[in-house]
Amino acid sequence: MAVLPRGHRLAGRAELSMADLDGEPLPRWPSAVPEGFSRIAESGQLMHLVALGRAVAVVPESIRANLRHDVVGVPVADAPPTTLVLAWPQDTRSRALAAFVRAAAEAARVSRP
């Protein structure tokens, strides 16, 4: 989905395409940005930039429930699929982490077509 400032010209649409976002400032994560360009370090920073009208973002639908009040999410029909990756230190023995990983794996299993 696209995350847009609440007053953005596309914010009221029921659905968008990637072509609708042509020319919009789409941020890049540090690994994808050449030296000297603005980099986004974490999702809170990204949502702040969107709310300020400095960027729009294409993000997984799963963050819809956590959107700020000053941004909106609009589905993007032809957005590329996303992959969620879980990582943790190799020697971690946390039962809470193990339960989370099991729940995430089960959710991924049941949501696949």
NORKA-V124500 format. One line per field, one symbol per residue. phi: phi as a letter, one per 40 degrees, with the letter a starting at -180 (. if undefined). psi: psi as a letter, one per 40 degrees, with the letter a starting at -180 (. if undefined). A space follows every 10 residues. Layout:
# NORKA-V124500
phi=???
psi=???
This chain:
# NORKA-V124500
phi=.cbbcdccdb ccccabbccc cdgccccbcd cbbcdgbcbb cacccccccc dcgcabbbbc dccdcbcccc bbbbdbdbcc cbbcbbaadd ccbccccccc cccccccccc ccc
psi=ihhiideide deidiiiddd eheihhiiid eehiheihih didddddddd deeeiiihii deedeeiide iihhihdfii iihhhhiihd ehfhdddddd ddddddddde eh.
